Amino acid sequence: MELDLLDHSSPAISERESLVQLQQRMEQETHLHIIPPVEHAFILGIYSREILIPEGTLVAGRIHKGEHLSVISLGIVQVVEENLLTKEIHKKTYMAPCRFHSPAGTKRMVYAISDTVWTTFHKYEGSPDPDGIEDVFTCPDRETWATQFLKGESS
């Protein structure tokens, strides 16, 4: 099964606006707002974050501050990737096993076609404590991203 994550009902709605609206709807409707389990590991200056995304789950990712490596070791996902630096939006399907580079500024909406294990790897020299680690590597929203990285430019 595939899911079209972009709203094509109105030509006035851009792909970006469609993604924003989808995430807002997910956050407002508690039955749509699912936070999958995460496993954290810290070793030799590397932090890994492994997430299990159950089949049929839609996940709204945060905006990545820096580049990192992503590995999908199990499953198939449909992904809409937006890069806030380049303003590009791409729709992709990833099937395990695969790995790919994730550039800074990347935000994703992910739909799990099957149970999926997705792991990201980040260079990290800090304390091996998962509390607050998400804020080290990601921004929660476009406004925070714009404030931190675009120095006042419109996001």
N, C-alpha and C positions, 0 to 999 in steps of 0.2 A: 504494500500500500504506500502511496505517496501522498503528501499533503502540500498544497500550494500555500506557502507561508505569506505570500504577498497579496494584498487586496487589489484586485484589478477591476473592481466594480465601478470606479469613477476615474476618468482620465485626469481629473484634477488632483487626485491623490498620488503623490510621488511614492516611489518604492521606499524611500527613507521614512516618510510620514506613515506609510502602511506598517512598517516595522515598529515604529514608536507606538502606534495605536494598538497593535497586537500585544506588545509588552504591557501597556497600560491596562488592557482588558484582562490579561493574565493575572496581574497584581491585584486587581479589584475583585475578581471572582476567585474565591478561595479554593474552589474545586479545580481550578486551572493552575493555581500557584503551588507547584510541587517543588520541593528542594531535595534533589537526589542525594544519597549518602556520598561522603567524600572521605578518602583515606589520604593522610599526609605522611611524607617521608622526608627526612633530612639526612644527607650524607655527603661528605667531602665537598662542601660548598655548592651542593645542588639541592634544590627543593623540588619534590614531585608531588603533584596533586592528581589523584585518581578518582574519577567520578563514575558511578554506575548509573546509567540512564535506562530505565525500564522501557520495554517496547511500548510504543504509543504515547510516550511522554514528550512534551514540548518544553524546552529549556531556553530561557533568555539569559545569555551570557553577559558578563560585565565587559567593560572596555579595557583592553590590555594596554598597560603603560609602556611595556617594552617587548622586544621580540623574544620568542621562546620556541621550543620544539613541542609539537603535539604528536601523540601516538594513539591510534585506535587499534586496540589489540583484540577486540571482539565486537561483532555487530556491524550494522549498516545504519548510517544516519543521513538525513537530508539536511543541508545547512544553507542558510542565507548569511553570507559574510558581508559586513560593511566595514570599510576602512575609513575612519574619520579623517585621516591625513590626506588620502588621495581622493576621497569622496566616491570611490568605486564600490559597487554592490555586485556580488556574484552569487549565483545559486550553484551549489555543488552537492554531489553525493559521494560520501566516503564509505568504503567497505574494508573491513579488517582483513588482513593486517595492512596497515599503512601508517606512514609518518609524513609530516609536512612542517614547514617553517610557518610560524605565525608572526607577522610583522606587528610592530607597535601600532596602536590605533585601531586594532581589529575588535569588532563586536559581532557576535553570532547569535542567531536564532537556530536552534537545533531540534529536529524532530527525529526520534529514534524509531526507525522502521523495524528494528529488532533490538533485543537487549544489547546494550553497548557499554564497553569499558573504554573510556577516553582518559588519557594521562597527559599532563603537561609537565615539562621540565624547565626549571628556571635556575639561573645562577643566583646563589644566595649565600651570604656570609654571616647572616644574623643569627639570632637565638632560635633554637629548634622548638618553637612554640607555635602551634597552629592558630591560636587566638589572635585575630587581627591580621593574619598573613594575607588574606584576600585583598586588604587595602594596600598592602605593599606593592602588589603586582597589577592591580586593576582599579578602575574608577567605577563608581556605582551608576553614573549617568552622564549624559552629554554636557550638562552644565559644569560638573566637576572637571571633566576632561578639558573643556574649553578654558576654564579658569587656570588649570595647572599647565596646560601644554600649548594653548593657542594664544595666551596672553591677551585675552579680551576679544579675539576675533570671534565672529559668529560661528557657532557649531552647526 
